[in-house]
């Protein structure tokens, strides 16, 4: 589903060997204001809870607040009367594991041939629809199809849990109460305006809805009635779902007609410390460094800003990514997910499979090793954030600094060589 950084929830669709895709939150560090004091919708004496005790008292207070915010009493009663606390949902939220797969592991599974082929077929079959969406919002069909495929396998797996019960339970739990109270209020407003009913509002355990797994506040704020039936139905209407995703992507800053990612070939003497998503150079500069397109053709010598992305380090596949790639990281701030989504979009648009470089010979640190690396980096004065085994932006930046200090190629990719050097106190 779309990621909204601190105030919006980031998920990974990780169950990909078969069956429905499972939401994995990366916001374990986000806690509700309820953990510090009264939160929106809290009844007197009922702030939040770590069990079902007090849930009914809190829910009664939330009902009153919903009516005060303009939700009709009829909707409040239909949606919330009889709702019970779901301990299983709360347990799943507290017990979820963070995402630590490599780009090869994730993309090999997610950018599957059937998704590429089905995405291309959907584009061809619905060309008129995708053309209308691109004309209005500026987002190419291949980009929409990529997110559609990764999030729900093109609408095939959207989840079947009662959304209201799930979100209400998470809104009472102290871990992220404030965030989920916002989602619960948005869900009530969606029902109140007639788009869904409490019975049809179903999805995964964390409250995502529809073919692009929008949280209720995304649904409320970015949903589009594109089929003209008077309702925004992101579960059963593909036109509504696709146009809503395009509307959201446009709001994130998508630049019409601009590229997002292309594979390139790098020279052996590239200044590796420049291969960093935070460094955007004119494409002409990359050409002067000796970067060429995957087929050997020269890059255009223009001023379009671009970064070199090395998801598996300097010996793996190499991509030139453009400002529109930032939208993929806004949708989901996992670099592995964002790169896979952008690559899938490129494949659907006709790009060939990438060159794997050294392929299986590329060393991959396991999650426990990355956690050890993160501890060693913190001990050297870096601040990588939570010790979670995820090679996120902060970890990659610290890796780059240590590689430069040790005289290693500074490609920001964690290797056993770097880990051994830090273990040895070098």
C-alpha positions in Angstrom: 0.0 0.0 0.0 1.1 3.6 -0.3 3.6 4.7 2.3 3.1 8.0 4.0 6.3 8.2 6.1 5.7 9.4 9.6 2.0 10.1 9.4 1.1 7.6 6.7 1.6 3.9 7.0 4.3 2.0 5.0 3.7 -1.7 4.1 5.4 -4.4 2.2 3.3 -7.0 0.3 5.5 -9.9 1.3 3.5 -13.1 0.9 4.5 -13.8 -2.6 5.3 -17.4 -3.1 1.5 -18.0 -3.4 -1.7 -16.7 -2.0 -2.8 -13.4 -0.6 -0.2 -10.7 0.0 0.4 -9.9 3.6 0.9 -6.4 5.0 4.1 -5.7 6.9 4.4 -2.4 8.7 7.7 -0.6 8.8 6.5 2.0 11.3 7.3 0.1 14.5 8.8 3.4 15.8 5.5 5.3 15.4 3.4 5.4 18.5 0.1 7.0 19.2 -0.2 10.2 21.2 -2.5 8.0 23.3 0.6 6.4 24.8 1.5 9.8 26.4 -2.0 11.1 27.1 -5.5 11.5 25.9 -6.0 10.8 22.2 -8.8 11.7 19.8 -11.9 9.8 20.6 -10.9 8.8 24.1 -13.6 8.7 26.7 -12.8 10.0 30.1 -10.6 7.5 31.9 -10.1 5.5 28.7 -6.9 6.5 26.9 -5.7 3.3 25.3 -5.2 -0.3 26.3 -3.0 -3.3 26.1 -5.9 -5.8 26.2 -9.6 -5.7 25.5 -10.4 -4.3 28.9 -11.8 -0.8 28.5 -12.4 -1.2 24.8 -16.2 -0.7 25.0 -15.9 2.4 27.1 -13.4 3.9 24.7 -15.5 2.9 21.7 -18.5 4.7 23.2 -16.4 7.9 23.4 -15.3 7.5 19.8 -18.9 7.2 18.7 -19.6 10.5 20.2 -16.6 12.1 18.6 -17.6 10.7 15.2 -21.0 12.3 15.4 -19.4 15.6 16.6 -17.2 15.4 13.4 -20.3 15.2 11.2 -20.7 11.4 10.7 -24.4 10.6 10.9 -25.6 8.7 14.0 -27.1 6.1 11.7 -23.7 5.3 10.1 -22.0 5.3 13.5 -24.5 2.8 14.8 -24.4 0.6 11.8 -20.6 0.5 11.7 -19.7 0.4 15.4 -22.6 -1.1 17.4 -21.6 -4.6 18.4 -17.9 -4.3 17.3 -15.7 -6.3 19.6 -12.0 -6.2 20.3 -9.9 -8.5 18.0 -6.9 -9.7 20.1 -5.6 -11.7 17.1 -5.2 -8.5 14.9 -3.4 -6.7 17.7 -1.2 -9.7 18.3 -0.3 -9.7 14.6 0.5 -6.0 14.6 2.8 -6.4 17.6 4.5 -9.6 16.4 5.2 -8.7 12.8 8.7 -9.0 11.5 10.5 -6.4 9.6 11.4 -6.8 6.0 15.0 -7.9 5.3 15.2 -9.6 2.0 17.8 -8.6 -0.6 16.8 -7.1 -3.9 17.5 -10.3 -5.7 15.3 -12.3 -3.3 12.4 -9.9 -3.5 12.5 -9.0 -7.1 13.0 -12.6 -8.3 9.8 -13.5 -6.6 7.7 -10.4 -7.1 8.7 -9.4 -10.7 7.6 -12.7 -11.9 7.0 -13.4 -15.6 3.3 -13.9 -15.1 3.0 -10.4 -13.5 4.9 -8.9 -16.4 2.8 -10.7 -19.0 -0.5 -10.1 -17.2 0.4 -6.5 -16.8 1.1 -6.1 -20.5 -2.2 -7.8 -21.4 -4.2 -5.6 -19.1 -2.6 -2.5 -20.6 -3.5 -3.7 -24.1 -7.0 -4.8 -23.2 -7.8 -1.6 -21.4 -5.8 0.8 -23.5 -8.6 3.4 -23.7 -9.0 3.4 -19.9 -5.3 3.8 -19.3 -5.0 6.5 -21.9 -7.8 8.5 -20.2 -6.1 8.1 -16.8 -2.7 9.2 -18.2 -4.3 12.2 -19.9 -5.9 13.4 -16.7 -3.3 12.5 -14.1 -0.1 12.1 -16.2 0.8 8.7 -14.8 1.7 6.0 -17.3 -0.3 2.7 -17.3 2.8 0.6 -16.8 3.5 2.4 -13.4 -0.1 1.8 -12.3 0.0 -1.9 -13.4 3.2 -2.4 -11.4 1.7 -1.3 -8.1 -1.5 -3.1 -8.9 0.3 -6.3 -9.5 2.5 -6.0 -6.4 -0.2 -4.9 -4.0 -3.0 -7.4 -4.8 -2.1 -9.4 -7.9 -4.4 -7.1 -10.0 -7.2 -7.2 -7.5 -7.2 -11.0 -6.9 -6.1 -10.8 -3.3 -7.5 -8.0 -1.2 -8.1 -9.6 2.2 -11.3 -10.6 3.9 -11.1 -9.4 7.5 -13.7 -7.0 8.8 -12.0 -3.6 8.4 -13.9 -1.7 11.0 -13.2 -4.4 13.7 -9.5 -4.5 12.8 -9.0 -0.8 12.8 -11.0 -0.2 15.9 -8.9 -2.8 17.7 -5.7 -1.2 16.6 -7.1 2.2 17.5 -7.6 1.1 21.1 -4.2 -0.6 21.4 -1.6 1.7 22.8 1.1 1.0 20.2 -0.2 3.2 17.4 -3.5 4.4 18.7 -3.5 7.9 17.2 -2.7 6.7 13.7 -5.5 4.1 13.7 -8.0 6.4 15.2 -7.5 8.6 12.2 -8.1 5.6 10.0 -11.2 4.6 11.9 -12.7 8.0 11.5 -11.9 8.0 7.8 -13.6 4.6 7.4 -16.7 5.9 9.0 -16.8 8.9 6.6 -16.4 6.5 3.6 -19.4 4.6 4.8 -21.3 7.8 5.5 -20.9 9.1 2.0 -22.2 5.9 0.6 -19.1 4.4 -1.1 -19.0 1.2 1.0 -21.0 -0.5 3.8 -19.7 -1.9 7.0 -20.2 -5.4 5.4 -18.4 -4.7 2.2 -15.5 -2.9 3.9 -13.1 -5.8 4.1 -9.4 -6.2 3.7 -6.1 -7.3 5.4 -5.7 -7.2 9.1 -4.3 -3.7 9.2 -7.3 -2.0 7.5 -6.0 -1.5 4.0 -8.8 -1.4 1.3 -9.1 -2.1 -2.3 -7.1 -3.1 -5.3 -4.2 -0.8 -4.3 -4.5 -1.3 -0.6 -5.2 2.2 0.4 -5.7 2.9 4.1 -9.1 4.6 4.8 -7.6 8.1 4.8 -6.1 7.5 1.4 -9.4 6.2 0.2 -11.2 9.3 1.6 -8.7 11.9 0.3 -7.5 10.5 -3.0 -10.4 8.3 -4.2 -11.8 9.1 -7.6 -15.2 8.0 -9.1 -13.8 7.2 -12.6 -16.5 4.9 -13.8 -19.2 7.6 -13.2 -21.6 5.6 -11.1 -21.7 8.2 -8.3 -19.6 6.1 -5.8 -15.9 5.6 -5.2 -15.5 1.8 -5.0 -11.8 0.9 -4.8 -12.7 -2.8 -4.2 -14.9 -3.7 -7.1 -14.3 -1.0 -9.7 -11.0 -1.2 -11.5 -11.4 2.2 -13.2 -12.0 3.8 -9.8 -9.0 2.0 -8.2 -6.6 2.8 -11.1 -7.6 6.4 -11.3 -7.4 6.8 -7.5 -3.9 5.4 -7.5 -2.9 7.8 -10.3 -4.5 10.7 -8.4 -2.4 9.8 -5.3 0.8 9.4 -7.4 0.2 12.7 -9.1 -0.2 14.3 -5.6 3.2 12.9 -4.6 4.8 14.9 -7.4 4.9 12.6 -10.5 6.4 14.5 -13.5 4.3 13.8 -16.6 6.3 12.4 -19.5 9.5 11.8 -17.5 11.3 8.5 -17.0 11.7 6.8 -13.7 14.4 4.1 -14.0 16.6 2.5 -16.7 19.4 0.0 -16.6 22.9 1.2 -17.3 26.4 -0.1 -17.6 29.1 1.4 -15.4 32.8 1.8 -15.9 35.2 0.1 -13.6 36.6 3.4 -12.5 33.3 5.1 -11.6 33.6 7.3 -8.5 31.6 4.9 -6.4 30.9 7.4 -3.7 28.7 9.2 -6.2 26.5 6.2 -6.6 24.1 7.4 -3.9 20.3 8.2 -4.1 21.0 11.4 -2.3 23.3 12.5 -5.1 21.6 13.7 -8.3 23.8 14.8 -11.1 22.9 15.9 -14.7 22.7 13.0 -17.0 25.5 14.6 -19.0 27.8 14.2 -16.0 27.1 10.5 -15.7 27.9 10.3 -19.4 31.2 12.0 -18.8 31.9 9.4 -16.1 31.5 6.7 -18.7 28.0 5.5 -17.8 26.1 4.2 -20.9 22.8 2.6 -21.4 22.5 -1.2 -20.9 22.8 -1.9 -24.7 25.9 0.3 -24.9 24.3 3.4 -26.4 25.4 6.7 -25.0 23.3 8.6 -22.5 21.7 11.8 -23.7 24.1 14.7 -22.7 21.3 16.7 -21.1 20.7 18.2 -17.6 18.0 15.7 -16.5 19.0 14.9 -12.9 19.7 11.3 -12.1 21.2 9.0 -9.5 23.0 5.7 -9.8 21.2 3.0 -7.9 23.1 -0.2 -7.0 20.7 -2.4 -5.1 23.2 -5.3 -4.9 26.4 -3.2 -4.9 28.9 -2.4 -7.6 29.0 -6.0 -9.0 25.3 -6.3 -9.4 22.7 -4.7 -11.6 23.0 -0.9 -12.1 20.2 1.6 -12.7 20.0 5.2 -13.4 17.0 6.6 -11.5 15.2 9.9 -12.1 13.1 12.3 -10.0 10.0 10.1 -10.7 11.7 7.2 -8.9 11.3 9.2 -5.7 7.5 8.5 -6.0 8.2 4.8 -5.7 10.0 5.4 -2.4 7.2 7.6 -1.3 4.7 4.9 -2.1 6.7 2.5 0.0 9.9 3.6 1.7 11.5 0.1 1.5 14.2 0.6 -1.1 13.9 -3.1 -2.1 10.1 -2.7 -2.7 10.5 0.6 -4.5 13.2 -0.7 -6.8 11.3 -3.8 -7.6 8.1 -1.8 -8.3 10.0 0.6 -10.6 11.7 -2.3 -12.4 8.4 -4.1 -12.8 6.9 -1.0 -14.4 9.9 -0.8 -16.7 9.5 -4.5 -17.7 5.7 -4.0 -18.4 6.7 -1.0 -20.5 8.9 -3.2 -22.6 12.4 -3.1 -21.0 14.4 -6.4 -21.1 15.5 -8.3 -18.0 18.3 -6.7 -16.1 21.9 -8.0 -16.2 22.5 -9.7 -12.8 26.2 -8.9 -12.9 28.0 -11.3 -10.6 24.6 -12.9 -9.9 24.8 -15.6 -7.2 28.4 -14.7 -6.4 27.3 -11.4 -4.9 27.5 -11.8 -1.1 24.4 -11.1 0.9 24.4 -10.5 4.6 21.7 -12.2 6.5 19.4 -10.3 8.8 21.3 -11.2 11.9 24.6 -10.1 10.3 23.0 -6.7 9.2 21.9 -6.2 12.8 25.4 -6.9 14.0 26.7 -4.4 11.4 24.2 -1.8 12.5 25.4 -2.2 16.2 29.0 -1.8 15.1 28.2 1.2 13.0 26.4 2.8 15.9 29.4 2.1 18.1 31.5 4.1 15.7 29.2 7.1 16.1 26.8 6.6 13.3 23.0 6.7 13.8 21.4 4.0 11.8 18.1 4.1 13.7 16.4 0.9 15.0 18.6 -2.2 15.0 16.3 -4.2 12.7 18.4 -5.9 10.1 17.0 -3.6 7.3 19.6 -1.9 5.1 17.7 1.3 4.9 19.0 4.8 3.9 20.7 5.5 7.3 22.5 2.2 7.3 23.6 2.6 3.7 24.9 6.1 4.4 26.9 4.8 7.4 28.2 1.9 5.3 29.4 4.4 2.6 31.3 6.5 5.2 33.0 3.4 6.6 33.9 2.1 3.2 35.5 5.5 2.4 37.4 5.4 5.7 38.7 1.9 5.0 39.6 2.6 1.4 37.0 0.2 0.0 34.8 1.0 -3.0 32.1 3.2 -1.5 29.0 1.7 -3.1 27.0 1.8 0.1 26.5 -2.0 -0.1 27.2 -4.0 3.1 29.6 -6.9 2.5 31.2 -9.6 4.7 34.5 -7.8 4.1 33.2 -4.6 5.7 31.6 -6.5 8.6 34.9 -8.4 9.2 36.9 -5.1 9.2 34.5 -3.5 11.8 34.6 -6.7 13.9 38.4 -6.5 14.0 38.2 -2.9 15.1 39.8 -1.5 12.0 
